[in-house]
Amino acid sequence: MLVARQLTKSYRSGDRELQVLRDVSFTIPDGAFVAIVGPSGSGKTTLLGLLAGLDTPTSGAVLLDGRDLTTMTEDARARLRGEKVGFVFQSFQLIPTLTAAENVQVPLELRGEPHPAARAGELLARVGLGDRAHHYPAQLSGGEQQRVAIARAFANAPSVLFADEPTGNLDSVTGAGVIELLESLNREAGTTVVLVTHDAALANRAGRVIRLNDGAVVHDSELAA
Amino acid sequence: MMRRWRAIPTLAWRDSRTARRRLLLFMSSIALGVAALVAIDSYSANVTRSIREQSRDILGADLSLSSRQPFDPATDTLLDSLSRQGIAVARVTTFASMALLPRTKRTRLVQVHAAAPGVPYYGAIETAPAGRWSALQSAHNALVDPALLLALDAHVGDTITLGRARFAIIGTLQNIPGDLGVAAALGPRVYIPYKYVDETGLLQFGSRATYEAQLKLPPTISASELVATLRPALRAEHLRAQTVADTERNLTEAVTQLDRFLGIVGLVALLLGGIGVASAIHAYVTEKIDTVAMLRCLGATGGQVLGIYLLEAAALGFVGAAVGAALGVATQFALPHVLGDFVAVTVHTRLELVPILTGLATGVWVAVLFALLPLLAIRRVSPLQALRHEHAGGAARRWLRDGARLAAAAALVASVVLIAIQRAGRVRQGVWMSAAIAAVVIVLWASAAAVSALARRVLREHWPYPVRQGVANLFRPANQTRAVILALGFGAFLVSTLYLVQTSLLRNLSFGDVASAANLAFFDIQDDQIGPLDSLVRRAGAPVLQRVPIVPMRIAEIDGQRVSSLARERRTWALRREYRSSYRDSLINSETLVAGTWPPRQRASGPDAVYAISIEQDVASELGVGLGDSLTWDVQGVPVKTRVAALRDVNWVRFEPNFFVIFPPAALEHAPQTFVLLTRVADVTRRAQLEHDAVQLAPNVSSIDLSLIQQAIGSIFDKVSVAIRFMALFSLATGALVLFSAVAASRRQRLREAVLLKTLGATRAQIGRIMLAEYVVLGLLGSAAGMVLSVGGAWALMHFVFKVAFVPSVTPLVAIALAMMLLTTAIGVFGGRRVFAETPMAALREAA
């Protein structure tokens, strides 16, 4: 379960305070598929960063499976990410010097898991890239790179997967394929998926839509229903 | 916990995959420094071992007793009693004299070694034709240095005259154990049988000779124990004892000095390499920020990420150091050719393990420490950067609050100081050396920052586009201004400092360009010979420039305390030595009054008078005396009481007769004395004629053509500077490598920019011109900074170490600066050639 409790985030810009998030609260149960939407500059990415423990809020708390991320050290959050969190980014963020298989292995190796190569092979086969495991990112198309990123995100069997505009750099057909993959993994593994997008069509495929505007939640389909 | 670290080596190996070749280039900057250290230390270890093996042969005996004065009856009795104990004793007397070859009428100052049968007890003197050493004693024979044959236009079989005796040259000296190649340049050697010394009539009052007894001990007697038993007698007779162990210690000391001096140059190369590593790793890390952010997103802790990159740096540092060690081992075989003339032993080169391991360890340590500073920044890379690229920065500003970085910086400084102390052998020198290096780095760093700031200010809209762009490259983000100016400036600084010191010293030595300066010196002139010799010189139409009296003496008491009791408290060469003093009531050009007055105001006279004297300031501080202290001198048995009235600073480099102690004429006028006479004869033939006539008139008087000394010192300087330059080459080459890696480090960024420019319509030529503008400016400023520093450095060396005037030479400096600038531009344009040669499409793929 992922809980956001009265999250605010502000930055200092020159001599004035810039409020990016104001008093954001919601609860995402296990296995949910949630889309966070809003125009650009509405605070979506900031919220994602806070939920994933990549950053700390100015006030408020984030609870992942009952553990308060805001009270943990940077390294403790890193270890928690290694165990429970997966990421998919708009720009794929594969490590260019590693092959597809090696990219998928990284989270497993960081945790010291045994047999990372076998697990990576399974995951790549699951996303339909079993035959491209030894290719470097530069040798893969955009859609293929994003599928490697998804395989990597699922490598540590995360309880939550965060996806930041995962189809933003893809054409619509490839993008649809990626979303289908995310949906099926969400169903099969029971992984919570939190999707950030400004694509309304994509958002409509999620079970729940949280709409942000100017740093505040202006609509939550769950509450509205 | 350990589980989390297990994967680090694998991750490090994979991460380095595409960058290995480039990183190796960075690490190669470490290699040359390590090579220099390994080469010097291996060579030094080989020399030290060779000295241990050969020191008995070098001394030629188990024990040598020597004195600057003829052995008196007490010494003879002592030596006789030693003979009766089964100790073999052979005498050698060494002195300078004029050798005359009657056939060619040429003369030359030589070192005469009069050796008794048995000398040397150990080691062999090689001659040509071979085996002539054993024939030396059989008649009036002489063995001479080949250089003397050249100087006198003589050949084997000729007869030479030494004083009143004649000797047949039966061969030349090819190899003498413990022989320094440079020694023969100052005075060629002539070996004659000891029994004919008196016949020459050359040893008179005040002659500068060394009287030595070589002892061969039976196995039952240890040299050191014998010296201990004889100590009181040796003291009383002013005899200096030297054992094989002393010889080994002295020679090793000399080698250690050489090793330390050259080691400093190697250390500078290593540190320069370290700076290269730091700047390369910094560029590498900047490139890897996305990867690091991603790894952090995937759950890597700061420690794990740091571990991955530190391991890469250490592994590559090891490869670099290993390559360096191999190079160093190869180089040590070249060193005997470069340094052979300064080392008294035949060096047997062998692989020495300790220097190799030390060099490796030092290299890896320096690489890791220098890599650590930029690497620590990656612990601060936020995982948020995977989401937003603009979230960079901030890390640098927290620098001072970052304990780990401060600790790493402190460890770096401490390591440099410790390595410097270890190399210098003394804490003070090590600290001074580190301070000097730090000062140079800081000045260069500050100049680089100033250049960046200045470039930003002077940039003008109306400049041609390539120049504007090139100058802008000096201050834009991730610029290479600092790395290049540091590497280049340091290289230029080293090269030109060495050059300036050398030329400045040589200029101080050159007295030939002053018309009135002497070029011929006569010395060891007896009291009754000075008059006739003076007339001879004047008759030859030459001026008598100086007539300097010399009186030998020793210190008897200081402030009422006997020297023998003082010497027990303080060990200093200054107390027991023989002083060769002079008297006059003026200062000469090479002297400066530091304290007191000279000439003294009160004129003392009479047997109980206390005379005012002037002492050279360094020897005064060695003796622990100052103005007003009283000294009693033993002038050949007559006590002379004095009081220190003046302290002088003496420029010893000037070739003039200079003295530690100057007396007023009244004190010494009537003491037994010898004279030195300086004159000037411009014409070489007339100078040779005058020397020849003087030898005929007074055979014991030596003369030396000062231009020969100047040439000899010049050739020693040349050899020293070849050795230093050889080592400086390592620093220079390292500088070039650092430069090359600085260029390579920013290649990707340049590639991206060049692609954009090309897309927007820039031609290759335009991009080439931009690069040219940037590197010309960098080269110019870097070498200029190095030149300015080197003038300061050379001045400081001349002023504080050599204590002579600094004479800067401008033209060579400009030449060095221009050469450095060309080198920079060449490396810059060559290193970046792909940037303007590549098509936009290919470059775009690479940049992606």
Interface residues (C-beta under 8 A of the other chain):
Chain A: T45 L48 G49 A52 L54 D55 E74 D75 A78 R79 L80 R81 G82 E83 V85 F87 F89 Q93 L94 I95 P96 T97 L98 E102 V106 P107 E109 L110 R111 G112 A138 R152 N156 D164
Chain B: M2 R3 R4 W5 R6 A7 T10 L11 R14 D15 S16 R17 T18 A19 D290 T291 A293 M294 L295 R296 C297 L298 G299 A300 T301 G302 G303 Q304 S382 P383 L384 A386 L387 R388 R845 A848
